[in-house]
Amino acid sequence: MDITLIYRIAGVGIIVAILHIFLSQAGRQEQAQMLSLAGVLIVLLSLIQLIAQLFRDVELVFRWW
């Protein structure tokens, strides 16, 4: 597993958290919630791609048997 993925997820989380605080303080609660949802979706899409790669690798290993 590559450590850059962990850094990328942490970076997205930090940026989303800071922007969420700024938007909440500005009275834009709906936009802050949408931003949080978008951050979660970005991370989930990254993880889904990784899980799909894992399944391809497992299939490739067992195809040889």
DSSP file (Angstrom, degrees, kcal/mol; ACC not computed):
  #  RESIDUE AA STRUCTURE BP1 BP2  ACC     N-H-->O    O-->H-N    N-H-->O    O-->H-N    TCO  KAPPA ALPHA  PHI   PSI    X-CA   Y-CA   Z-CA
    1    1 A M              0   0    0      0, 0.0     2,-0.4     0, 0.0     3,-0.0   0.000 360.0 360.0 360.0 136.8    0.0    0.0    0.0
    2    2 A D    >>  -     0   0    0      1,-0.1     3,-0.9     2,-0.0     4,-0.6  -0.649 360.0-144.6 -87.0 135.4    1.3    3.4   -0.9
    3    3 A I  H 3> S+     0   0    0     -2,-0.4     4,-1.9     1,-0.2     3,-0.2   0.710  93.8  73.1 -71.8 -19.9    1.6    6.0    1.8
    4    4 A T  H 3> S+     0   0    0      1,-0.2     4,-2.5     2,-0.2    -1,-0.2   0.819  89.6  59.8 -66.2 -28.3    0.7    8.8   -0.6
    5    5 A L  H <> S+     0   0    0     -3,-0.9     4,-2.4     2,-0.2    -1,-0.2   0.914 105.0  48.4 -63.8 -41.8   -2.9    7.5   -0.5
    6    6 A I  H  X S+     0   0    0     -4,-0.6     4,-2.5     1,-0.2    -2,-0.2   0.914 112.4  48.6 -64.1 -42.3   -3.1    8.1    3.2
    7    7 A Y  H  X S+     0   0    0     -4,-1.9     4,-2.6     2,-0.2    -2,-0.2   0.887 110.7  51.4 -64.1 -38.8   -1.6   11.6    2.8
    8    8 A R  H  X S+     0   0    0     -4,-2.5     4,-2.4     2,-0.2    -2,-0.2   0.921 111.5  46.3 -65.2 -43.9   -4.1   12.4    0.1
    9    9 A I  H  X S+     0   0    0     -4,-2.4     4,-2.3     2,-0.2    -2,-0.2   0.917 114.2  48.2 -64.8 -42.8   -7.1   11.3    2.2
   10   10 A A  H  X S+     0   0    0     -4,-2.5     4,-2.5     2,-0.2    -2,-0.2   0.897 111.2  51.3 -64.6 -39.5   -5.7   13.3    5.2
   11   11 A G  H  X S+     0   0    0     -4,-2.6     4,-2.5     2,-0.2     5,-0.2   0.919 110.4  47.5 -63.4 -44.5   -5.2   16.3    2.9
   12   12 A V  H  X S+     0   0    0     -4,-2.4     4,-2.6     1,-0.2     5,-0.2   0.915 112.5  50.8 -62.4 -41.8   -8.7   16.2    1.6
   13   13 A G  H  X S+     0   0    0     -4,-2.3     4,-2.3    -5,-0.2    -2,-0.2   0.912 111.6  46.4 -62.9 -43.3  -10.0   15.8    5.1
   14   14 A I  H  X S+     0   0    0     -4,-2.5     4,-2.4     2,-0.2     5,-0.2   0.931 114.3  47.0 -65.9 -45.5   -8.1   18.8    6.4
   15   15 A I  H  X S+     0   0    0     -4,-2.5     4,-2.5     1,-0.2     5,-0.2   0.922 114.1  47.6 -62.9 -44.2   -9.0   21.1    3.5
   16   16 A V  H  X S+     0   0    0     -4,-2.6     4,-2.4    -5,-0.2    -1,-0.2   0.903 111.7  51.0 -64.4 -40.5  -12.7   20.1    3.8
   17   17 A A  H  X S+     0   0    0     -4,-2.3     4,-2.1    -5,-0.2    -2,-0.2   0.919 111.7  46.5 -64.2 -43.4  -12.7   20.6    7.5
   18   18 A I  H  X S+     0   0    0     -4,-2.4     4,-2.3     2,-0.2    -2,-0.2   0.931 114.8  46.1 -64.7 -45.5  -11.2   24.1    7.3
   19   19 A L  H  X S+     0   0    0     -4,-2.5     4,-2.6     1,-0.2     5,-0.2   0.862 110.1  55.1 -66.3 -34.0  -13.5   25.1    4.5
   20   20 A H  H  X S+     0   0    0     -4,-2.4     4,-2.4    -5,-0.2    -1,-0.2   0.913 108.5  48.2 -63.5 -42.3  -16.5   23.7    6.5
   21   21 A I  H  X S+     0   0    0     -4,-2.1     4,-2.4     2,-0.2    -2,-0.2   0.932 112.3  48.9 -63.7 -45.2  -15.6   25.8    9.5
   22   22 A F  H  X S+     0   0    0     -4,-2.3     4,-1.4     1,-0.2    -2,-0.2   0.924 113.7  45.6 -61.3 -44.7  -15.2   29.0    7.3
   23   23 A L  H  <>S+     0   0    0     -4,-2.6     5,-2.6     1,-0.2     4,-0.2   0.880 112.1  51.5 -68.3 -36.9  -18.6   28.4    5.6
   24   24 A S  H ><5S+     0   0    0     -4,-2.4     3,-1.2     1,-0.2    -1,-0.2   0.909 109.7  49.5 -65.6 -40.6  -20.3   27.6    8.9
   25   25 A Q  H 3<5S+     0   0    0     -4,-2.4    -1,-0.2     1,-0.3    -2,-0.2   0.798 107.3  55.9 -68.0 -28.0  -19.0   30.8   10.5
   26   26 A A  T 3<5S-     0   0    0     -4,-1.4    -1,-0.3    -5,-0.2    -2,-0.2   0.461 120.3-109.2 -83.0  -1.0  -20.2   32.8    7.5
   27   27 A G  T < 5S+     0   0    0     -3,-1.2     2,-0.7    -4,-0.2     3,-0.2   0.663  83.5 123.9  83.7  16.3  -23.7   31.5    7.9
   28   28 A R     >< +     0   0    0     -5,-2.6     4,-1.9     1,-0.2     5,-0.1  -0.570  21.7 154.3-108.2  66.9  -23.6   29.2    4.9
   29   29 A Q  H  >  +     0   0    0     -2,-0.7     4,-2.2     1,-0.2    -1,-0.2   0.857  69.0  54.3 -65.3 -37.8  -24.5   26.0    6.6
   30   30 A E  H  > S+     0   0    0      1,-0.2     4,-2.2    -3,-0.2    -1,-0.2   0.917 109.7  46.8 -65.3 -42.8  -26.0   24.3    3.5
   31   31 A Q  H  > S+     0   0    0      1,-0.2     4,-2.3     2,-0.2    -1,-0.2   0.868 110.3  54.3 -66.2 -35.0  -22.9   24.9    1.4
   32   32 A A  H  X S+     0   0    0     -4,-1.9     4,-2.1     2,-0.2    -2,-0.2   0.903 109.1  47.6 -64.8 -40.4  -20.8   23.6    4.3
   33   33 A Q  H  X S+     0   0    0     -4,-2.2     4,-2.4     2,-0.2    -2,-0.2   0.900 111.5  50.0 -67.4 -40.1  -22.8   20.4    4.3
   34   34 A M  H  X S+     0   0    0     -4,-2.2     4,-2.4     2,-0.2    -2,-0.2   0.887 109.5  52.0 -64.8 -37.8  -22.5   20.0    0.6
   35   35 A L  H  X S+     0   0    0     -4,-2.3     4,-2.3     2,-0.2    -2,-0.2   0.915 109.5  49.2 -63.7 -42.8  -18.8   20.6    0.8
   36   36 A S  H  X S+     0   0    0     -4,-2.1     4,-2.2     2,-0.2    -2,-0.2   0.911 111.0  49.9 -63.0 -42.2  -18.5   17.9    3.4
   37   37 A L  H  X S+     0   0    0     -4,-2.4     4,-2.3     1,-0.2    -2,-0.2   0.902 109.9  50.9 -62.9 -41.1  -20.5   15.5    1.3
   38   38 A A  H  X S+     0   0    0     -4,-2.4     4,-2.3     2,-0.2    -2,-0.2   0.895 109.0  51.8 -64.0 -39.5  -18.3   16.2   -1.7
   39   39 A G  H  X S+     0   0    0     -4,-2.3     4,-2.0     2,-0.2    -2,-0.2   0.914 109.8  48.6 -62.7 -42.8  -15.2   15.5    0.3
   40   40 A V  H  X S+     0   0    0     -4,-2.2     4,-2.6     1,-0.2    -2,-0.2   0.911 111.2  50.5 -63.9 -41.7  -16.6   12.2    1.5
   41   41 A L  H  X S+     0   0    0     -4,-2.3     4,-2.5     2,-0.2    -2,-0.2   0.889 107.9  52.7 -64.9 -38.8  -17.5   11.3   -2.1
   42   42 A I  H  X S+     0   0    0     -4,-2.3     4,-1.7     2,-0.2    -1,-0.2   0.929 112.4  44.8 -61.7 -44.9  -14.0   12.1   -3.4
   43   43 A V  H  X S+     0   0    0     -4,-2.0     4,-2.2     1,-0.2    -2,-0.2   0.908 112.6  51.5 -66.6 -41.3  -12.4    9.9   -0.8
   44   44 A L  H  X S+     0   0    0     -4,-2.6     4,-2.6     1,-0.2    -2,-0.2   0.886 107.5  52.4 -64.1 -38.5  -14.9    7.1   -1.4
   45   45 A L  H  X S+     0   0    0     -4,-2.5     4,-1.9     2,-0.2    -1,-0.2   0.895 109.2  50.1 -64.6 -38.6  -14.2    7.2   -5.2
   46   46 A S  H  X S+     0   0    0     -4,-1.7     4,-1.7     1,-0.2    -2,-0.2   0.917 112.9  46.4 -63.3 -42.4  -10.5    6.9   -4.5
   47   47 A L  H  X S+     0   0    0     -4,-2.2     4,-2.6     1,-0.2    -2,-0.2   0.868 108.7  54.9 -69.6 -35.9  -11.1    3.9   -2.2
   48   48 A I  H  X S+     0   0    0     -4,-2.6     4,-2.3     2,-0.2    -1,-0.2   0.900 107.4  50.6 -63.9 -39.5  -13.5    2.2   -4.7
   49   49 A Q  H  X S+     0   0    0     -4,-1.9     4,-2.0     2,-0.2    -1,-0.2   0.900 111.4  48.6 -63.2 -40.2  -10.8    2.4   -7.4
   50   50 A L  H  X S+     0   0    0     -4,-1.7     4,-2.1     2,-0.2    -2,-0.2   0.905 111.1  49.1 -66.7 -41.3   -8.3    0.9   -5.0
   51   51 A I  H  X S+     0   0    0     -4,-2.6     4,-2.3     2,-0.2    -2,-0.2   0.885 109.5  52.5 -66.5 -37.9  -10.7   -1.9   -4.1
   52   52 A A  H  X S+     0   0    0     -4,-2.3     4,-2.1     2,-0.2    -1,-0.2   0.905 109.1  49.9 -63.5 -40.3  -11.4   -2.6   -7.7
   53   53 A Q  H  X S+     0   0    0     -4,-2.0     4,-2.3     2,-0.2    -2,-0.2   0.888 108.6  53.3 -64.0 -38.6   -7.6   -2.9   -8.3
   54   54 A L  H  X S+     0   0    0     -4,-2.1     4,-2.6     2,-0.2    -2,-0.2   0.924 108.7  48.8 -61.5 -45.1   -7.4   -5.3   -5.4
   55   55 A F  H  X S+     0   0    0     -4,-2.3     4,-2.4     1,-0.2    -1,-0.2   0.889 110.5  51.0 -63.9 -38.6  -10.1   -7.5   -6.9
   56   56 A R  H  X S+     0   0    0     -4,-2.1     4,-2.1     2,-0.2    -1,-0.2   0.911 111.3  48.3 -63.0 -41.2   -8.3   -7.5  -10.2
   57   57 A D  H  X S+     0   0    0     -4,-2.3     4,-2.1     2,-0.2    -2,-0.2   0.911 111.8  48.5 -66.2 -42.1   -5.1   -8.5   -8.6
   58   58 A V  H  X S+     0   0    0     -4,-2.6     4,-2.2     1,-0.2    -2,-0.2   0.906 111.6  50.2 -64.5 -41.1   -6.7  -11.3   -6.6
   59   59 A E  H  X S+     0   0    0     -4,-2.4     4,-1.4     1,-0.2    -1,-0.2   0.897 109.6  51.4 -63.6 -39.5   -8.4  -12.6   -9.7
   60   60 A L  H  X S+     0   0    0     -4,-2.1     4,-0.8     2,-0.2    -1,-0.2   0.884 109.1  50.7 -65.5 -38.9   -5.1  -12.5  -11.6
   61   61 A V  H >< S+     0   0    0     -4,-2.1     3,-0.6     1,-0.2     4,-0.3   0.929 114.9  41.8 -64.6 -45.0   -3.4  -14.5   -8.8
   62   62 A F  H >< S+     0   0    0     -4,-2.2     3,-0.6     1,-0.2    -1,-0.2   0.641 101.1  71.0 -81.4 -13.0   -6.1  -17.2   -8.8
   63   63 A R  H 3< S+     0   0    0     -4,-1.4    -1,-0.2     1,-0.2    -2,-0.2   0.830  92.6  58.4 -69.2 -29.7   -6.4  -17.4  -12.5
   64   64 A W  T <<        0   0    0     -4,-0.8    -1,-0.2    -3,-0.6    -2,-0.2   0.707 360.0 360.0 -71.9 -19.6   -2.9  -19.0  -12.7
   65   65 A W    <         0   0    0     -3,-0.6    -1,-0.3    -4,-0.3    -2,-0.2   0.465 360.0 360.0 -87.5 360.0   -4.1  -21.9  -10.5
